[in-house]
């Protein structure tokens, strides 16, 4: 069963949740606008297991670590984006309310 909402009210406005949703949507629209350059964008900012676990000696630690953060904002299509943001909207406000804004943001990134 797919949840439509939760029945646990938040004590404060979920600022971080809204900003994360906004960032994800903006990055997705940027992806759509890239056209043929999308593949190189995804190669640069998505996690590629061969780059992480492969024996590429010319790949630096920064180029391995950065995609672990940037890939959280990449989505493969409308259903992927809508599904992820829907669940973030339903459950993220309660987690943010419980952890606090800064800790929720850190939790999301980690």
N, C-alpha and C positions, 0 to 999 in steps of 0.2 A: 504494500500500500504506500503510495506516495503522499508525504505530508504536504498540506496546503498552508498550515500555520501551526504555531504552538500556542499554548494557553498560559505561558509564564510571562507576565508583564515585566518589562525592564524598568529599573529605577531611574536610569538616565538615557539620554539619546545616544544611540550607537554610532558615534562619530567615525570611529576607525573602520567599522564594518561598512558604512556608506562610502568612505574614501577608498577602501579596498575594492569595493564593487565598481566604483567610478573608474579607478585605475585599470581594472580588468577590462571594462567596456571600452575605454579609450584605447588601450593597447590592441584590442581586437579590431576596432575600426581602423587603426593604423595598419594592422596586418592586411585587412581587406584592401586598403589603398595602395599597398606595395606592388601589387600585380606580379610581374615576372621576378622582381627582386625578393619576393617572399621566401624563396628557398634559401638564399644566402643569409637572410635575417634569421630564419629558424636555425640554420647551421651555427650562427654566431651566438644566439641567445637561448637555444634549447639544449637540454642535456642529451649528449650523444654518448651512449655507453662505451663505444669503441675509443672515444677520446679520453674517457675517464679511466678505463681499465686496460686500454691498449698500451703498446710499448712505443708510443710516439715520444721520442726524446726532445723534440723541438717544441712541445706543448708546455707552456708554463703553468704554474699553480693558479695564477689569476684566471687564465682562460679556462681552467677546469672548474674553479670555485664559483665564478660569477654566474654561469648558467644555472646553478642550483637555486639561485634567487630569482633570476629573470624568467626562468621557465615557468614559475608559478603564475605568471601573468599571461602566458600563451595558451590559446585554445584552438582546437582543431575544427571548429564549426559552430553554427548557431546553437545546436542542441547541447553541445559540450559547454559553451558559455552560459546558456540559460540554466542548465541543470546545476552547474557549480554555483552560480550566483544565487539561484533560488535557495539552495541548501545553506549557503553562507548567510543569506538574509534571514532565514527561519531560525537557524541555530546560533549564528555569530553574535547576535545582540545579547543573548543570554550568557554566552561565554565571556564576551567583552564586559558585561555588567558584573560578572563574578570576579574576573581577573583585574579589571581596570583597563583604561585605554592603552597605556604604554605597554603593560605586560601582554595584553591581547595582541598588539601589533608585533611584539617580539615573538610571541607564541606562533602567530601566523607565519612569520618569516622563517622560524626554525622548523 
